[in-house]
Amino acid sequence: MGKYINERKIFLAVSVFVILLLSFSLYLVNPRFFGVTGHSINNNIVHVQEIPVIFEVIDKKIIGLNVDTDSLKLGTVMKGNFVKRKVTIVNPFLFIINVFIRFSEDIEEFVNISSNDFVLGGNENKTLVVMLNPSNNTPNGNYSGVMEVIMNRK
């Protein structure tokens, strides 16, 4: 009976090791599978800011404007038209950073930014233009997603 218990412990330990090894291999190949965002394991991320993006698409002629500062509210836009907003990205650090900006999958087809990959020096800032441009085929409705700003130490 003692031999059976020892064999079972060895089998269990080997199984756990194999599962951990496979999980780590999967993480190296696709970190987003585990909910990790960023460029790679050694990407020196110093700050990640997620900014909610909210807008409405309609087919009537109306102007919608929102100037709140808690999110990027693009207001109401008619299909086939566009809305532009300026955003300023600030490097609060004393060192140089790479900035990478991306939009969540649920809004990335509608929203563009003038530059999504750039370098900022210490305490430097850059003003960018975010443009919402829904096509004529876009269904009416309220849309929301996230603009993610990732800062990597250079």
Secondary structure, 3 states (H helix, E strand, C coil): CHHHHHHHHHHHHHHHHHHHHHHHHHHHHCHHHHCCCCCCCCCCEEEEEEEEEEEEEECCCCCCCCCCCCCEEEEEEECCCCEEEEEEEECCCCCCEEEEEEECCCCCCCEEECCCEEEECCCCEEEEEEEECCCCCCCCEEEEEEEEEEEEEC
